[in-house]
Amino acid sequence: MVVLRLKRMGRRHRPFYRLNAMDKRAPRNGRVIEELGWFDPVAPEDKQLSLKSERIDYWLSVGAQPSDTVRTLLKRSGIDPTPGKKSAGTA
């Protein structure tokens, strides 16, 4: 199963995270299938988050499960984190 979760980077007392598609069995900082963006919690609000929304939509459409933190970040950036949900225009 593929999950969307954060991988911690940076140094002590200065965290930086990358949003990745990973195998659920991989450790937190383990092997990554695809990098989907980054999150910098220490930066100003307008420069905290950068995401590849089309690739995130792809992974969600094929059944990837976002972690709770990633789900919150996706909602903040305007991406619907419901896995497998089609866009409003298709039936």
N, CA, C and O atoms as a GROMACS GRO file, in nm:
protein
  364
    1MET      N    1   0.084  -0.118   0.000
    1MET     CA    2   0.000   0.000   0.000
    1MET      C    3   0.088   0.124   0.000
    1MET      O    4   0.190   0.129   0.069
    2VAL      N    5   0.049   0.222  -0.077
    2VAL     CA    6   0.123   0.348  -0.086
    2VAL      C    7   0.059   0.450   0.007
    2VAL      O    8  -0.063   0.463   0.012
    3VAL      N    9   0.143   0.523   0.079
    3VAL     CA   10   0.096   0.630   0.166
    3VAL      C   11   0.167   0.759   0.130
    3VAL      O   12   0.281   0.758   0.082
    4LEU      N   13   0.100   0.870   0.153
    4LEU     CA   14   0.160   1.002   0.137
    4LEU      C   15   0.196   1.049   0.276
    4LEU      O   16   0.109   1.067   0.360
    5ARG      N   17   0.326   1.070   0.301
    5ARG     CA   18   0.368   1.113   0.433
    5ARG      C   19   0.492   1.200   0.425
    5ARG      O   20   0.554   1.214   0.319
    6LEU      N   21   0.526   1.259   0.539
    6LEU     CA   22   0.638   1.351   0.547
    6LEU      C   23   0.766   1.278   0.584
    6LEU      O   24   0.765   1.184   0.664
    7LYS      N   25   0.876   1.324   0.525
    7LYS     CA   26   1.010   1.274   0.556
    7LYS      C   27   1.087   1.389   0.618
    7LYS      O   28   1.099   1.495   0.556
    8ARG      N   29   1.139   1.371   0.739
    8ARG     CA   30   1.206   1.480   0.808
    8ARG      C   31   1.346   1.502   0.753
    8ARG      O   32   1.424   1.409   0.735
    9MET      N   33   1.374   1.629   0.727
    9MET     CA   34   1.506   1.671   0.680
    9MET      C   35   1.552   1.782   0.774
    9MET      O   36   1.497   1.797   0.883
   10GLY      N   37   1.650   1.858   0.734
   10GLY     CA   38   1.693   1.972   0.814
   10GLY      C   39   1.790   1.930   0.924
   10GLY      O   40   1.856   1.826   0.914
   11ARG      N   41   1.797   2.012   1.027
   11ARG     CA   42   1.888   1.984   1.138
   11ARG      C   43   1.814   1.995   1.269
   11ARG      O   44   1.693   2.017   1.271
   12ARG      N   45   1.884   1.980   1.376
   12ARG     CA   46   1.823   1.987   1.509
   12ARG      C   47   1.766   2.128   1.532
   12ARG      O   48   1.833   2.227   1.504
   13HIS      N   49   1.647   2.135   1.582
   13HIS     CA   50   1.575   2.261   1.611
   13HIS      C   51   1.544   2.343   1.485
   13HIS      O   52   1.503   2.458   1.497
   14ARG      N   53   1.561   2.286   1.368
   14ARG     CA   54   1.528   2.354   1.241
   14ARG      C   55   1.472   2.252   1.144
   14ARG      O   56   1.539   2.216   1.046
   15PRO      N   57   1.349   2.203   1.170
   15PRO     CA   58   1.294   2.096   1.086
   15PRO      C   59   1.256   2.146   0.947
   15PRO      O   60   1.225   2.263   0.925
   16PHE      N   61   1.259   2.052   0.855
   16PHE     CA   62   1.218   2.074   0.717
   16PHE      C   63   1.165   1.939   0.670
   16PHE      O   64   1.227   1.836   0.697
   17TYR      N   65   1.053   1.937   0.602
   17TYR     CA   66   0.991   1.810   0.564
   17TYR      C   67   0.970   1.804   0.414
   17TYR      O   68   0.941   1.905   0.349
   18ARG      N   69   0.984   1.684   0.359
   18ARG     CA   70   0.947   1.659   0.220
   18ARG      C   71   0.825   1.569   0.219
   18ARG      O   72   0.816   1.473   0.296
   19LEU      N   73   0.732   1.601   0.132
   19LEU     CA   74   0.611   1.520   0.115
   19LEU      C   75   0.641   1.415   0.009
   19LEU      O   76   0.681   1.449  -0.102
   20ASN      N   77   0.622   1.287   0.045
   20ASN     CA   78   0.659   1.178  -0.043
   20ASN      C   79   0.549   1.074  -0.056
   20ASN      O   80   0.465   1.059   0.033
   21ALA      N   81   0.552   1.004  -0.168
   21ALA     CA   82   0.475   0.882  -0.182
   21ALA      C   83   0.569   0.769  -0.146
   21ALA      O   84   0.674   0.753  -0.208
   22MET      N   85   0.531   0.689  -0.045
   22MET     CA   86   0.618   0.583   0.006
   22MET      C   87   0.537   0.456   0.028
   22MET      O   88   0.415   0.460   0.041
   23ASP      N   89   0.608   0.343   0.032
   23ASP     CA   90   0.546   0.218   0.071
   23ASP      C   91   0.518   0.226   0.221
   23ASP      O   92   0.598   0.280   0.297
   24LYS      N   93   0.404   0.173   0.263
   24LYS     CA   94   0.365   0.182   0.404
   24LYS      C   95   0.466   0.114   0.495
   24LYS      O   96   0.483   0.155   0.610
   25ARG      N   97   0.533   0.010   0.447
   25ARG     CA   98   0.627  -0.065   0.530
   25ARG      C   99   0.762   0.003   0.544
   25ARG      O  100   0.842  -0.037   0.628
   26ALA      N  101   0.790   0.104   0.463
   26ALA     CA  102   0.920   0.173   0.468
   26ALA      C  103   0.929   0.259   0.594
   26ALA      O  104   0.828   0.313   0.639
   27PRO      N  105   1.049   0.273   0.650
   27PRO     CA  106   1.065   0.362   0.766
   27PRO      C  107   1.042   0.508   0.727
   27PRO      O  108   1.039   0.541   0.608
   28ARG      N  109   1.027   0.594   0.827
   28ARG     CA  110   0.993   0.735   0.803
   28ARG      C  111   1.090   0.801   0.705
   28ARG      O  112   1.046   0.871   0.614
   29ASN      N  113   1.218   0.780   0.721
   29ASN     CA  114   1.317   0.840   0.631
   29ASN      C  115   1.372   0.739   0.532
   29ASN      O  116   1.486   0.751   0.487
   30GLY      N  117   1.293   0.639   0.499
   30GLY     CA  118   1.336   0.532   0.410
   30GLY      C  119   1.318   0.564   0.263
   30GLY      O  120   1.313   0.680   0.223
   31ARG      N  121   1.310   0.457   0.185
   31ARG     CA  122   1.303   0.469   0.039
   31ARG      C  123   1.174   0.537  -0.006
   31ARG      O  124   1.066   0.508   0.045
   32VAL      N  125   1.187   0.625  -0.102
   32VAL     CA  126   1.076   0.706  -0.153
   32VAL      C  127   1.041   0.661  -0.295
   32VAL      O  128   1.129   0.633  -0.375
   33ILE      N  129   0.912   0.654  -0.324
   33ILE     CA  130   0.867   0.625  -0.461
   33ILE      C  131   0.874   0.753  -0.544
   33ILE      O  132   0.927   0.753  -0.655
   34GLU      N  133   0.819   0.863  -0.490
   34GLU     CA  134   0.819   0.990  -0.562
   34GLU      C  135   0.810   1.105  -0.462
   34GLU      O  136   0.735   1.098  -0.365
   35GLU      N  137   0.887   1.212  -0.487
   35GLU     CA  138   0.878   1.333  -0.405
   35GLU      C  139   0.768   1.422  -0.463
   35GLU      O  140   0.763   1.448  -0.583
   36LEU      N  141   0.681   1.471  -0.373
   36LEU     CA  142   0.563   1.545  -0.417
   36LEU      C  143   0.561   1.690  -0.370
   36LEU      O  144   0.468   1.763  -0.405
   37GLY      N  145   0.659   1.732  -0.292
   37GLY     CA  146   0.662   1.870  -0.245
   37GLY      C  147   0.740   1.881  -0.116
   37GLY      O  148   0.808   1.786  -0.075
   38TRP      N  149   0.731   1.997  -0.052
   38TRP     CA  150   0.800   2.019   0.074
   38TRP      C  151   0.719   2.109   0.166
   38TRP      O  152   0.628   2.180   0.122
   39PHE      N  153   0.753   2.104   0.295
   39PHE     CA  154   0.686   2.182   0.398
   39PHE      C  155   0.793   2.234   0.495
   39PHE      O  156   0.872   2.156   0.549
   40ASP      N  157   0.795   2.366   0.514
   40ASP     CA  158   0.891   2.430   0.603
   40ASP      C  159   0.814   2.503   0.713
   40ASP      O  160   0.768   2.615   0.692
   41PRO      N  161   0.797   2.439   0.831
   41PRO     CA  162   0.714   2.498   0.936
   41PRO      C  163   0.771   2.624   0.999
   41PRO      O  164   0.698   2.697   1.067
   42VAL      N  165   0.900   2.653   0.979
   42VAL     CA  166   0.962   2.769   1.042
   42VAL      C  167   0.953   2.893   0.952
   42VAL      O  168   0.967   3.005   1.000
   43ALA      N  169   0.931   2.873   0.823
   43ALA     CA  170   0.925   2.983   0.726
   43ALA      C  171   0.799   3.066   0.746
   43ALA      O  172   0.705   3.022   0.811
   44PRO      N  173   0.796   3.188   0.689
   44PRO     CA  174   0.673   3.268   0.693
   44PRO      C  175   0.558   3.195   0.625
   44PRO      O  176   0.580   3.108   0.540
   45GLU      N  177   0.437   3.229   0.662
   45GLU     CA  178   0.316   3.157   0.617
   45GLU      C  179   0.308   3.141   0.465
   45GLU      O  180   0.268   3.035   0.417
   46ASP      N  181   0.346   3.243   0.389
   46ASP     CA  182   0.333   3.237   0.243
   46ASP      C  183   0.440   3.151   0.176
   46ASP      O  184   0.426   3.117   0.058
   47LYS      N  185   0.548   3.114   0.249
   47LYS     CA  186   0.654   3.032   0.190
   47LYS      C  187   0.672   2.899   0.262
   47LYS      O  188   0.780   2.840   0.257
   48GLN      N  189   0.568   2.851   0.329
   48GLN     CA  190   0.579   2.728   0.406
   48GLN      C  191   0.560   2.603   0.325
   48GLN      O  192   0.613   2.498   0.362
   49LEU      N  193   0.488   2.608   0.216
   49LEU     CA  194   0.441   2.487   0.150
   49LEU      C  195   0.454   2.497  -0.001
   49LEU      O  196   0.416   2.598  -0.061
   50SER      N  197   0.507   2.391  -0.063
   50SER     CA  198   0.512   2.382  -0.208
   50SER      C  199   0.475   2.239  -0.246
   50SER      O  200   0.539   2.144  -0.200
   51LEU      N  201   0.371   2.223  -0.328
   51LEU     CA  202   0.321   2.091  -0.363
   51LEU      C  203   0.306   2.076  -0.513
   51LEU      O  204   0.278   2.173  -0.584
   52LYS      N  205   0.325   1.952  -0.562
   52LYS     CA  206   0.297   1.917  -0.702
   52LYS      C  207   0.156   1.861  -0.705
   52LYS      O  208   0.136   1.740  -0.692
   53SER      N  209   0.058   1.947  -0.722
   53SER     CA  210  -0.082   1.908  -0.704
   53SER      C  211  -0.128   1.803  -0.806
   53SER      O  212  -0.206   1.716  -0.770
   54GLU      N  213  -0.081   1.810  -0.931
   54GLU     CA  214  -0.126   1.711  -1.028
   54GLU      C  215  -0.075   1.571  -0.994
   54GLU      O  216  -0.145   1.473  -1.017
   55ARG      N  217   0.045   1.560  -0.940
   55ARG     CA  218   0.098   1.429  -0.900
   55ARG      C  219   0.030   1.379  -0.772
   55ARG      O  220   0.008   1.259  -0.756
   56ILE      N  221  -0.003   1.470  -0.682
   56ILE     CA  222  -0.075   1.431  -0.560
   56ILE      C  223  -0.213   1.379  -0.598
   56ILE      O  224  -0.258   1.278  -0.544
   57ASP      N  225  -0.280   1.447  -0.690
   57ASP     CA  226  -0.411   1.401  -0.738
   57ASP      C  227  -0.400   1.261  -0.799
   57ASP      O  228  -0.488   1.178  -0.780
   58TYR      N  229  -0.292   1.237  -0.874
   58TYR     CA  230  -0.272   1.105  -0.933
   58TYR      C  231  -0.260   0.998  -0.824
   58TYR      O  232  -0.329   0.896  -0.829
   59TRP      N  233  -0.174   1.021  -0.725
   59TRP     CA  234  -0.154   0.921  -0.621
   59TRP      C  235  -0.282   0.897  -0.541
   59TRP      O  236  -0.311   0.784  -0.503
   60LEU      N  237  -0.357   1.002  -0.515
   60LEU     CA  238  -0.484   0.984  -0.444
   60LEU      C  239  -0.583   0.905  -0.529
   60LEU      O  240  -0.660   0.825  -0.476
   61SER      N  241  -0.581   0.926  -0.661
   61SER     CA  242  -0.674   0.856  -0.749
   61SER      C  243  -0.644   0.707  -0.760
   61SER      O  244  -0.734   0.628  -0.788
   62VAL      N  245  -0.518   0.667  -0.738
   62VAL     CA  246  -0.485   0.525  -0.745
   62VAL      C  247  -0.488   0.459  -0.608
   62VAL      O  248  -0.448   0.343  -0.595
   63GLY      N  249  -0.534   0.531  -0.505
   63GLY     CA  250  -0.557   0.470  -0.376
   63GLY      C  251  -0.456   0.498  -0.267
   63GLY      O  252  -0.462   0.434  -0.162
   64ALA      N  253  -0.364   0.591  -0.287
   64ALA     CA  254  -0.268   0.624  -0.182
   64ALA      C  255  -0.340   0.690  -0.064
   64ALA      O  256  -0.431   0.770  -0.084
   65GLN      N  257  -0.299   0.656   0.057
   65GLN     CA  258  -0.362   0.708   0.178
   65GLN      C  259  -0.274   0.819   0.238
   65GLN      O  260  -0.158   0.792   0.269
   66PRO      N  261  -0.325   0.940   0.254
   66PRO     CA  262  -0.244   1.045   0.319
   66PRO      C  263  -0.243   1.027   0.470
   66PRO      O  264  -0.342   0.983   0.529
   67SER      N  265  -0.130   1.061   0.533
   67SER     CA  266  -0.125   1.061   0.679
   67SER      C  267  -0.211   1.176   0.731
   67SER      O  268  -0.254   1.261   0.653
   68ASP      N  269  -0.236   1.179   0.860
   68ASP     CA  270  -0.320   1.284   0.917
   68ASP      C  271  -0.259   1.423   0.894
   68ASP      O  272  -0.331   1.517   0.860
   69THR      N  273  -0.128   1.434   0.912
   69THR     CA  274  -0.062   1.563   0.893
   69THR      C  275  -0.066   1.604   0.746
   69THR      O  276  -0.092   1.721   0.715
   70VAL      N  277  -0.041   1.511   0.657
   70VAL     CA  278  -0.046   1.541   0.513
   70VAL      C  279  -0.188   1.580   0.473
   70VAL      O  280  -0.206   1.671   0.392
   71ARG      N  281  -0.288   1.514   0.528
   71ARG     CA  282  -0.428   1.548   0.499
   71ARG      C  283  -0.455   1.695   0.536
   71ARG      O  284  -0.521   1.767   0.461
   72THR      N  285  -0.405   1.737   0.651
   72THR     CA  286  -0.422   1.876   0.695
   72THR      C  287  -0.352   1.973   0.599
   72THR      O  288  -0.409   2.077   0.565
   73LEU      N  289  -0.231   1.940   0.556
   73LEU     CA  290  -0.158   2.026   0.463
   73LEU      C  291  -0.228   2.034   0.328
   73LEU      O  292  -0.232   2.140   0.266
   74LEU      N  293  -0.283   1.923   0.282
   74LEU     CA  294  -0.355   1.923   0.154
   74LEU      C  295  -0.479   2.010   0.162
   74LEU      O  296  -0.509   2.084   0.069
   75LYS      N  297  -0.552   2.000   0.273
   75LYS     CA  298  -0.671   2.084   0.290
   75LYS      C  299  -0.633   2.231   0.290
   75LYS      O  300  -0.703   2.314   0.232
   76ARG      N  301  -0.521   2.264   0.355
   76ARG     CA  302  -0.476   2.404   0.362
   76ARG      C  303  -0.442   2.458   0.224
   76ARG      O  304  -0.463   2.576   0.197
   77SER      N  305  -0.388   2.372   0.136
   77SER     CA  306  -0.351   2.418   0.002
   77SER      C  307  -0.465   2.405  -0.099
   77SER      O  308  -0.448   2.441  -0.216
   78GLY      N  309  -0.580   2.353  -0.057
   78GLY     CA  310  -0.696   2.347  -0.146
   78GLY      C  311  -0.709   2.218  -0.224
   78GLY      O  312  -0.785   2.214  -0.321
   79ILE      N  313  -0.638   2.113  -0.186
   79ILE     CA  314  -0.647   1.984  -0.253
   79ILE      C  315  -0.737   1.894  -0.170
   79ILE      O  316  -0.720   1.884  -0.048
   80ASP      N  317  -0.832   1.827  -0.235
   80ASP     CA  318  -0.922   1.736  -0.163
   80ASP      C  319  -0.846   1.608  -0.128
   80ASP      O  320  -0.806   1.535  -0.218
   81PRO      N  321  -0.825   1.580   0.001
   81PRO     CA  322  -0.744   1.464   0.040
   81PRO      C  323  -0.820   1.332   0.045
   81PRO      O  324  -0.766   1.232   0.092
   82THR      N  325  -0.944   1.328  -0.003
   82THR     CA  326  -1.021   1.204   0.000
   82THR      C  327  -0.964   1.110  -0.106
   82THR      O  328  -0.972   1.140  -0.225
   83PRO      N  329  -0.908   0.996  -0.065
   83PRO     CA  330  -0.846   0.904  -0.161
   83PRO      C  331  -0.947   0.848  -0.260
   83PRO      O  332  -1.057   0.806  -0.222
   84GLY      N  333  -0.908   0.846  -0.387
   84GLY     CA  334  -0.989   0.785  -0.491
   84GLY      C  335  -1.110   0.864  -0.534
   84GLY      O  336  -1.183   0.820  -0.623
   85LYS      N  337  -1.134   0.981  -0.475
   85LYS     CA  338  -1.251   1.060  -0.511
   85LYS      C  339  -1.226   1.129  -0.645
   85LYS      O  340  -1.120   1.189  -0.667
   86LYS      N  341  -1.323   1.120  -0.734
   86LYS     CA  342  -1.311   1.183  -0.864
   86LYS      C  343  -1.340   1.331  -0.851
   86LYS      O  344  -1.402   1.376  -0.754
   87SER      N  345  -1.295   1.408  -0.952
   87SER     CA  346  -1.321   1.551  -0.949
   87SER      C  347  -1.470   1.578  -0.970
   87SER      O  348  -1.542   1.489  -1.016
   88ALA      N  349  -1.516   1.698  -0.938
   88ALA     CA  350  -1.658   1.732  -0.939
   88ALA      C  351  -1.717   1.726  -1.081
   88ALA      O  352  -1.838   1.707  -1.096
   89GLY      N  353  -1.634   1.742  -1.185
   89GLY     CA  354  -1.685   1.745  -1.320
   89GLY      C  355  -1.718   1.610  -1.380
   89GLY      O  356  -1.791   1.604  -1.478
   90THR      N  357  -1.665   1.502  -1.324
   90THR     CA  358  -1.691   1.369  -1.380
   90THR      C  359  -1.792   1.294  -1.298
   90THR      O  360  -1.803   1.316  -1.177
   91ALA      N  361  -1.866   1.205  -1.362
   91ALA     CA  362  -1.966   1.126  -1.289
   91ALA      C  363  -1.940   0.979  -1.304
   91ALA      O  364  -2.014   0.897  -1.248
   0.00000   0.00000   0.00000
